[in-house]
């Protein structure tokens, strides 16, 4: 397995990470036995970075990872945890809590659910508009000193917030959506993290399934699948986005690859400081994603991909309007 370092101060991890959110939340029902088997298959293939959030399934995802890692060598795995997302019993979203006291509380629960004495990368899921980011980072830094956290990351923050956070404590990586149809970080955010020696863990590299090559216009989503609210998956937006996928399919077929593999390989090719997170919930999808590591894109391939899916060509925003307002990275 190829490895990459998360920034100048972060851990060395596998070139692909496994995002586990869909095993517990937001994408409809998942098979728990298959989820654990998929995590095991990822570890056996050399994936050493598992990404979760303490609010994924209200703790279920962390407990799932804890069970999957039972009798595995903890030192072989880097666990990245997002915290701060507030939920309610009706599965709704109640905002963000980045207060120092909340940091300590969230961390205590995560350590217990994961069955570990430390978290490798700990990050606030979204900037709390009511708490200066310096206070949140300072509170995590205290836990670094105590050994409960190894590295501090960021999630969906803009250039100014990145600089403010990094001034308090070295930041290992920024987790942010980055794919062929979500390229907003290229203008200001990516240059900023590279200037500061901060890595990127890219989520949504398959655009939540749009770039999987399997999405169809008539696909019916299950109740509770949050893609029901995402503008890119509805109406004329979906039609336009699927046309982009078909153009990308032509490039993939010319290379004997799948659409998903080309989409992942494109993110891998954007720099060795970027680690794509793949959200496979099943072993066959994981195996397909791993195939992207063997797909080395040539300059001609990259030019063809750019023609197929030009920057800014996606129709619709990546979240519904209310949730876009929570993204410091979009301000």
C-alpha positions as CSV (number, residue, x, y, z in Angstrom):
1,X,0.0,0.0,0.0
2,X,1.3,3.4,-1.0
3,X,1.5,5.8,2.0
4,X,1.2,9.6,2.3
5,X,2.0,11.9,5.2
6,X,-0.8,14.2,6.6
7,X,1.0,17.5,6.4
8,X,4.4,18.2,7.9
9,X,3.4,17.2,11.5
10,X,0.7,14.5,11.0
11,X,0.9,10.7,10.8
12,X,1.9,8.7,7.8
13,X,-1.2,6.9,6.5
14,X,-2.3,4.8,3.6
15,X,-2.9,6.7,0.3
16,X,-6.6,5.9,0.6
17,X,-8.6,6.1,3.7
18,X,-11.9,4.6,4.6
19,X,-14.8,6.8,5.5
20,X,-17.3,4.9,7.6
21,X,-20.3,7.4,7.9
22,X,-22.6,5.5,5.5
23,X,-22.3,2.3,7.7
24,X,-24.3,4.0,10.4
25,X,-26.1,7.1,9.0
26,X,-27.4,9.3,6.3
27,X,-27.3,6.9,3.3
28,X,-30.1,4.6,4.3
29,X,-29.9,1.1,5.9
30,X,-26.6,-0.7,6.0
31,X,-25.7,-4.3,6.9
32,X,-23.6,-4.2,10.1
33,X,-22.0,-7.6,9.5
34,X,-21.0,-6.5,6.0
35,X,-19.8,-3.2,7.3
36,X,-17.4,-4.8,9.8
37,X,-16.2,-7.2,7.1
38,X,-15.5,-4.2,4.8
39,X,-13.5,-2.6,7.6
40,X,-11.5,-5.8,8.0
41,X,-11.0,-6.1,4.3
42,X,-9.7,-2.5,4.2
43,X,-7.3,-3.2,7.0
44,X,-6.1,-6.4,5.3
45,X,-5.5,-4.4,2.1
46,X,-3.3,-2.0,4.0
47,X,-5.7,0.9,4.6
48,X,-4.6,2.5,7.9
49,X,-6.9,5.5,8.1
50,X,-10.4,5.2,9.3
51,X,-12.6,8.3,9.4
52,X,-15.7,8.7,11.6
53,X,-17.7,11.3,13.5
54,X,-19.1,10.9,17.0
55,X,-22.5,12.0,15.7
56,X,-22.7,9.4,12.9
57,X,-25.6,7.3,14.1
58,X,-25.3,9.1,17.5
59,X,-22.3,7.0,18.5
60,X,-23.1,3.9,16.6
61,X,-20.3,4.4,14.1
62,X,-17.7,4.7,16.7
63,X,-18.9,1.6,18.5
64,X,-18.9,-0.2,15.1
65,X,-15.3,0.7,14.6
66,X,-14.5,-0.4,18.1
67,X,-15.9,-3.8,17.4
68,X,-14.2,-4.1,14.1
69,X,-10.8,-3.3,15.7
70,X,-11.2,-5.8,18.5
71,X,-8.3,-8.2,18.4
72,X,-6.6,-6.0,15.8
73,X,-3.3,-4.1,16.5
74,X,-4.4,-0.6,17.5
75,X,-1.0,0.8,16.4
76,X,-1.7,-0.3,12.8
77,X,-4.6,2.1,12.5
78,X,-5.1,5.8,12.5
79,X,-8.6,6.9,13.7
80,X,-9.8,10.3,12.6
81,X,-12.8,11.6,14.6
82,X,-15.0,14.6,13.9
83,X,-17.0,16.0,16.9
84,X,-19.3,18.8,17.7
85,X,-22.4,18.0,15.7
86,X,-25.5,18.2,17.9
87,X,-28.4,15.8,17.2
88,X,-31.8,15.2,18.7
89,X,-33.9,12.0,19.2
90,X,-35.7,12.6,15.9
91,X,-32.4,12.5,14.1
92,X,-32.4,16.2,13.4
93,X,-29.4,18.5,13.5
94,X,-29.2,21.1,16.3
95,X,-26.1,23.0,15.5
96,X,-22.4,22.9,16.5
97,X,-20.7,23.0,19.9
98,X,-17.0,23.9,19.9
99,X,-16.8,25.1,23.5
100,X,-13.7,23.9,25.4
101,X,-15.9,22.1,27.9
102,X,-17.7,20.4,25.1
103,X,-14.4,19.3,23.6
104,X,-13.5,17.4,26.8
105,X,-17.0,15.9,27.0
106,X,-17.2,14.7,23.4
107,X,-13.7,13.2,23.6
108,X,-14.4,11.2,26.8
109,X,-17.4,9.6,25.1
110,X,-15.5,8.9,21.9
111,X,-12.6,7.2,23.7
112,X,-15.0,4.9,25.5
113,X,-17.1,4.0,22.4
114,X,-14.0,3.3,20.3
115,X,-12.4,1.3,23.1
116,X,-9.1,3.2,22.8
117,X,-6.9,5.5,25.0
118,X,-6.2,7.9,22.2
119,X,-7.6,9.4,19.0
120,X,-5.1,9.9,16.2
121,X,-6.7,13.0,14.5
122,X,-9.4,15.0,16.3
123,X,-11.3,17.8,14.6
124,X,-14.4,20.0,15.0
125,X,-16.8,19.0,12.3
126,X,-17.8,22.6,11.5
127,X,-16.7,26.0,12.9
128,X,-18.9,27.0,15.8
129,X,-20.0,30.6,15.0
130,X,-20.3,31.3,18.7
131,X,-16.8,30.2,19.8
132,X,-13.6,31.5,18.5
133,X,-11.7,28.7,16.7
134,X,-8.7,29.6,18.8
135,X,-10.5,28.4,21.9
136,X,-11.6,25.1,20.4
137,X,-8.1,24.4,19.1
138,X,-6.6,25.3,22.4
139,X,-8.9,22.8,24.2
140,X,-7.9,20.1,21.8
141,X,-4.2,21.0,22.3
142,X,-4.6,20.4,26.0
143,X,-5.7,16.9,25.2
144,X,-2.7,16.4,22.9
145,X,-0.5,17.3,25.9
146,X,-2.3,14.7,28.0
147,X,-1.9,12.0,25.3
148,X,-5.6,11.5,24.6
149,X,-5.2,13.1,21.1
150,X,-2.2,12.7,18.8
151,X,-2.9,15.3,16.1
152,X,-5.3,18.1,15.5
153,X,-7.2,18.4,12.2
154,X,-9.8,20.8,10.7
155,X,-13.0,20.2,8.8
156,X,-14.6,22.5,6.1
157,X,-12.9,25.7,7.2
158,X,-11.8,28.6,5.0
159,X,-8.3,30.1,4.6
160,X,-8.6,32.7,7.4
161,X,-9.8,30.1,9.9
162,X,-7.0,27.7,8.9
163,X,-4.4,30.4,9.6
164,X,-6.0,31.2,13.0
165,X,-6.1,27.6,14.0
166,X,-2.6,26.8,12.9
167,X,-1.3,29.8,14.9
168,X,-2.5,28.1,18.1
169,X,-1.3,24.5,17.4
170,X,0.1,22.8,14.3
171,X,-2.7,21.3,12.2
172,X,-2.1,18.0,10.6
173,X,-4.8,18.0,7.9
174,X,-7.9,19.7,6.6
175,X,-10.8,17.4,5.8
176,X,-12.9,18.9,3.1
177,X,-15.0,17.8,0.1
178,X,-12.9,17.6,-3.0
179,X,-13.8,15.8,-6.2
180,X,-14.1,16.4,-10.0
181,X,-17.4,18.2,-9.4
182,X,-16.4,19.9,-6.1
183,X,-13.3,21.9,-6.8
184,X,-13.8,25.1,-4.7
185,X,-10.8,24.5,-2.6
186,X,-8.4,25.1,-5.5
187,X,-8.7,28.9,-5.5
188,X,-7.6,29.8,-2.0
189,X,-7.9,26.9,0.5
190,X,-5.5,24.5,-1.2
191,X,-2.8,27.1,-1.7
192,X,-3.1,28.1,2.0
193,X,-2.8,24.6,3.4
194,X,0.2,23.9,1.2
195,X,1.9,27.1,2.3
196,X,1.4,26.1,6.0
197,X,2.4,22.4,5.5
198,X,-1.1,21.0,6.2
199,X,-2.4,17.9,4.4
200,X,-5.8,17.3,3.0
201,X,-8.1,14.4,3.6
202,X,-10.7,14.6,0.8
203,X,-14.2,13.3,1.4
204,X,-16.9,13.0,-1.2
205,X,-14.5,12.0,-3.9
206,X,-17.3,10.1,-5.7
207,X,-19.7,13.0,-5.0
208,X,-21.9,10.9,-2.7
209,X,-22.4,8.3,-5.5
210,X,-22.9,10.6,-8.4
211,X,-19.4,9.7,-9.8
212,X,-19.8,6.0,-9.0
213,X,-20.9,5.3,-12.6
214,X,-23.9,3.5,-11.2
215,X,-26.3,6.3,-10.4
216,X,-29.4,6.6,-12.6
217,X,-32.0,9.3,-13.0
218,X,-34.8,7.1,-11.9
219,X,-33.1,5.8,-8.7
220,X,-35.4,6.1,-5.7
221,X,-33.7,7.0,-2.4
222,X,-34.9,5.5,0.9
223,X,-36.5,7.8,3.5
224,X,-33.8,9.4,5.6
225,X,-31.2,9.4,2.9
226,X,-29.9,12.9,3.1
227,X,-29.2,13.0,-0.7
228,X,-33.0,13.6,-1.0
229,X,-32.2,17.2,0.1
230,X,-29.0,17.7,-2.0
231,X,-29.6,19.9,-5.0
232,X,-27.2,18.0,-7.2
233,X,-29.4,14.9,-7.0
234,X,-32.7,16.5,-8.1
235,X,-34.4,17.5,-11.3
236,X,-32.5,19.2,-14.1
237,X,-29.4,19.3,-11.9
238,X,-29.3,15.6,-11.8
239,X,-29.8,15.3,-15.5
240,X,-26.9,17.7,-16.2
241,X,-24.6,16.0,-13.7
242,X,-25.3,12.5,-15.2
243,X,-24.3,13.9,-18.6
244,X,-20.9,14.7,-17.1
245,X,-20.6,11.2,-15.7
246,X,-21.3,9.8,-19.2
247,X,-18.5,11.9,-20.6
248,X,-16.2,10.7,-17.9
249,X,-17.3,7.1,-18.6
250,X,-15.7,7.4,-22.1
251,X,-12.4,8.3,-20.5
252,X,-12.7,5.4,-18.1
253,X,-13.5,2.9,-20.8
254,X,-10.4,4.1,-22.8
255,X,-8.3,3.2,-19.8
256,X,-10.1,-0.1,-19.0
257,X,-11.2,1.3,-15.7
258,X,-14.5,2.2,-14.1
259,X,-15.9,5.7,-13.6
260,X,-15.3,5.5,-9.9
261,X,-11.7,4.4,-10.3
262,X,-11.0,7.4,-12.6
263,X,-12.7,9.8,-10.2
264,X,-10.6,8.5,-7.3
265,X,-7.4,8.4,-9.3
266,X,-7.9,12.0,-10.4
267,X,-8.0,13.1,-6.7
268,X,-4.9,11.0,-6.0
269,X,-3.2,12.7,-8.9
270,X,-3.8,16.2,-7.5
271,X,-0.9,15.9,-5.0
272,X,0.8,13.6,-2.6
273,X,-0.4,15.8,0.2
274,X,-4.0,14.7,-0.5
275,X,-5.5,11.4,0.9
276,X,-8.9,10.5,-0.6
277,X,-11.5,9.0,1.7
278,X,-13.6,6.3,0.1
279,X,-17.0,5.6,1.6
280,X,-17.4,2.0,0.6
281,X,-20.0,0.1,2.7
282,X,-19.4,-3.2,0.9
283,X,-16.4,-5.3,0.2
284,X,-16.9,-5.3,-3.6
285,X,-17.1,-1.5,-3.7
286,X,-14.0,-1.3,-1.6
287,X,-12.2,-3.6,-4.0
288,X,-13.2,-1.3,-6.9
289,X,-11.9,1.7,-5.1
290,X,-8.6,0.1,-4.3
291,X,-8.2,-0.5,-8.0
292,X,-7.7,3.3,-8.4
293,X,-4.3,3.0,-6.8
294,X,-3.1,1.0,-9.8
295,X,-4.5,3.6,-12.3
296,X,-1.7,6.0,-13.0
297,X,-3.1,8.9,-15.0
298,X,-1.0,10.4,-17.7
299,X,-1.0,14.1,-18.7
300,X,-3.2,13.0,-21.6
301,X,-5.6,11.3,-19.3
302,X,-5.8,14.3,-17.0
303,X,-6.5,16.6,-20.0
304,X,-9.2,14.2,-21.2
305,X,-10.8,14.2,-17.8
306,X,-10.7,18.0,-17.7
307,X,-12.5,18.2,-21.0
308,X,-15.1,15.6,-19.8
309,X,-15.8,17.4,-16.5
310,X,-14.5,21.0,-16.6
311,X,-14.1,22.8,-13.3
312,X,-17.3,24.5,-12.3
313,X,-19.5,22.4,-14.5
314,X,-21.5,20.7,-11.8
315,X,-25.1,21.7,-11.5
316,X,-26.4,22.5,-8.0
317,X,-24.7,23.1,-4.7
318,X,-23.2,20.3,-2.6
319,X,-25.5,20.8,0.3
320,X,-29.0,22.2,0.7
321,X,-29.0,26.0,1.3
322,X,-29.4,25.8,5.1
323,X,-26.4,23.5,5.5
324,X,-24.3,25.6,3.1
325,X,-24.5,28.4,5.6
326,X,-22.6,26.2,8.1
327,X,-19.6,25.9,5.9
328,X,-16.8,28.3,6.8
329,X,-15.1,27.0,3.7
330,X,-17.8,28.5,1.5
331,X,-17.6,32.0,2.9
